[in-house]
Amino acid sequence: MVTIPQDDPVYNVETFMKLRPVFYNPKDDCGDETKRYVGLIAEEVQDIGLREMVSYGENDKVMGLGYDRISVFTMKVVQEQQKIIQEQQQKINDLEEQIKLIKSYLNI
């Protein structure tokens, strides 16, 4: 089993924020050309360093994205953000406690 390290330089919030959702019409025989789809551009995902999310064909040709793999990456980002939220909540709680102490000291 391979795990993504907490300090991985690629799989983090900063990289996640570089993902650019777009609307597109499918090319070739990949779908109904009259419909508009939403997704990511595989080449852009590759360019920001998320090669494991991209599906390749012959001669390393980009074929598409593994959206199931992207959802796993999203879980890591949510975990990272949750850690930040918990740290910020602790700071808020500490500051509120300090304010109470100051108010009691000043008889406010």
C-alpha positions as CSV (number, residue, x, y, z in Angstrom):
1,M,0.0,0.0,0.0
2,V,1.2,3.5,-0.9
3,T,0.2,6.5,1.1
4,I,0.4,10.2,0.3
5,P,2.7,11.9,2.7
6,Q,1.3,14.8,4.7
7,D,3.9,17.2,3.3
8,D,3.7,15.9,-0.3
9,P,4.7,18.7,-2.6
10,V,2.1,17.9,-5.3
11,Y,-0.9,16.4,-3.5
12,N,-2.0,19.4,-1.4
13,V,-4.4,22.3,-1.3
14,E,-2.2,24.6,-3.4
15,T,-2.2,22.0,-6.3
16,F,-5.9,21.4,-5.9
17,M,-6.6,25.1,-6.3
18,K,-4.9,25.0,-9.7
19,L,-7.5,22.6,-11.1
20,R,-9.7,24.4,-13.6
21,P,-13.2,23.0,-14.1
22,V,-14.4,23.7,-17.6
23,F,-17.4,23.2,-19.9
24,Y,-16.5,21.3,-23.1
25,N,-17.9,19.5,-26.1
26,P,-16.5,16.0,-26.6
27,K,-14.1,15.4,-29.4
28,D,-14.0,12.3,-31.7
29,D,-16.3,9.5,-30.6
30,C,-16.1,10.3,-26.9
31,G,-19.7,11.4,-26.5
32,D,-22.6,13.4,-27.9
33,E,-21.1,16.4,-29.6
34,T,-24.3,18.3,-29.2
35,K,-24.1,18.2,-25.4
36,R,-21.9,20.3,-23.1
37,Y,-20.0,18.5,-20.4
38,V,-18.2,19.7,-17.3
39,G,-14.8,18.4,-16.3
40,L,-11.1,19.0,-16.3
41,I,-8.6,19.1,-19.2
42,A,-6.4,16.1,-18.9
43,E,-3.3,17.9,-20.2
44,E,-3.7,20.6,-17.6
45,V,-4.1,18.1,-14.8
46,Q,-0.9,16.4,-16.1
47,D,0.9,19.8,-16.3
48,I,0.3,20.6,-12.7
49,G,2.0,17.4,-11.7
50,L,-1.0,15.0,-11.2
51,R,0.1,12.4,-13.7
52,E,-1.4,9.6,-11.7
53,M,-4.9,11.1,-12.4
54,V,-4.4,11.0,-16.1
55,S,-5.1,7.9,-18.3
56,Y,-2.6,7.2,-21.1
57,G,-2.7,5.2,-24.3
58,E,0.0,4.2,-26.8
59,N,3.2,6.3,-26.9
60,D,2.1,7.9,-23.6
61,K,-0.7,9.8,-25.4
62,V,-3.1,11.5,-23.0
63,M,-6.5,9.7,-23.3
64,G,-8.5,11.2,-20.4
65,L,-8.8,11.4,-16.7
66,G,-9.5,9.0,-13.9
67,Y,-12.1,11.0,-12.1
68,D,-12.3,8.2,-9.5
69,R,-8.7,8.9,-8.6
70,I,-9.3,12.6,-8.4
71,S,-12.0,12.0,-5.8
72,V,-9.4,10.3,-3.6
73,F,-7.1,13.3,-4.0
74,T,-10.0,15.5,-3.0
75,M,-10.4,13.5,0.2
76,K,-6.8,14.3,1.1
77,V,-7.4,18.0,0.5
78,V,-10.5,18.0,2.7
79,Q,-8.5,16.3,5.4
80,E,-5.8,19.0,5.1
81,Q,-8.4,21.7,5.3
82,Q,-10.1,20.1,8.3
83,K,-6.8,20.2,10.1
84,I,-6.4,23.9,9.3
85,I,-10.0,24.5,10.5
86,Q,-9.4,22.7,13.8
87,E,-6.2,24.7,14.4
88,Q,-8.0,27.9,13.7
89,Q,-10.9,26.9,16.0
90,Q,-8.4,26.2,18.8
91,K,-6.9,29.7,18.3
92,I,-10.3,31.3,18.4
93,N,-11.1,29.4,21.6
94,D,-7.8,30.5,23.2
95,L,-8.5,34.1,22.2
96,E,-12.0,34.1,23.6
97,E,-10.7,32.7,26.8
98,Q,-8.1,35.5,26.9
99,I,-10.8,38.1,26.3
100,K,-12.9,36.7,29.2
101,L,-9.9,37.0,31.5
102,I,-9.1,40.5,30.4
103,K,-12.8,41.5,30.9
104,S,-12.9,40.0,34.3
105,Y,-9.7,41.8,35.2
106,L,-11.1,45.1,34.0
107,N,-14.5,44.3,35.6
108,I,-16.3,44.7,32.3
